[in-house]
């Protein structure tokens, strides 16, 4: 799984990297990505598998981004912070002065990838509040995912770094003046999971996007089964950051802001209606629901499709642009029911309509009704995609509701099928 670099290639790579540190100068009194663009050419020295994994774990920016992240991280951990000057060579930096040694360190970082992390984010108060007292301190879901009470983690997970310059960068957006209270709330619920990849204070976006999709899948499946529903609330998400820790959760390594769609529609993620509906034996119903929802995280082909469908369903539900939300709902449907080869000669719409009808229908008449509704949704989708339709009519709202309803019903049905298979 880790990145393999044969010794002869590593030796050549180290020499070229050391030469770059010796000959290249920085433009300002700080280092930016363009100062390291010269290292892009060195990626060609690495084996193809190594290049692909570097791209997967580090993301856009590749080798220059990794080098910049490592230099920034090393500078921030110095006991005496080292000021830089515009025009100075990279090798003038104290810890890069021995360029061969530092180049070898970079190679070892690459070889160590992917590294393991634990990432945690606070869930909305609308979700946490009504069910908080019912849940145990921790609920385990597949693939190491946990729903945890803040009261059970606040004493064990650090929210500050022992390195001042790293600490000042945590829970901070440099373009805003907002002061974030980083304290873990005892009365809130947190979503945590292990992930592999590469992260530093200045470089965590690949891990961040993967974590956010897992959070979307959790919210999406909860919406589809009715655990989460709308409830008016003026209280927003007070902690808009995810926290990245070492896998043992002994050191905080980075924080990153959650994307807007996970923050600004918290009123759709309320559990108050669920509590009212399950007045008797609430704990059992809640834990049963969470167990069923965990099915989307199982690591097999069918559950992976279910996971992706839940991500797109969530995006559809929170999207204020209703025409866009139809496209996202139909993407979710096609993820679950689509098969390009099977559609040949029949047509994608006809095939999907038939599969949807037989999955959800309880009688011949019911299946016919579902097929008609499905084709109406896909005719509307075609107007948007192929005719450039971009305005909404009053009658369209019913079609949009049908699209989302079919999507949720497919997820519920497939979830029950996969949950039974999991238990068997």
Helices and strands as residue ranges (DSSP letters): H 7-23, G 33-45, H 48-58, H 62-76, G 90-92, G 94-96, H 99-112, E 115-122, H 125-131, E 138-140, G 142-144, E 146-149, H 150-153, H 164-167, E 189-197, H 205-225, E 241-246, E 252-257, G 260-262, G 266-268, H 272-277, H 282-293, G 294-297, H 301-318, H 322-337, H 340-343, H 348-360, H 364-387, H 396-423
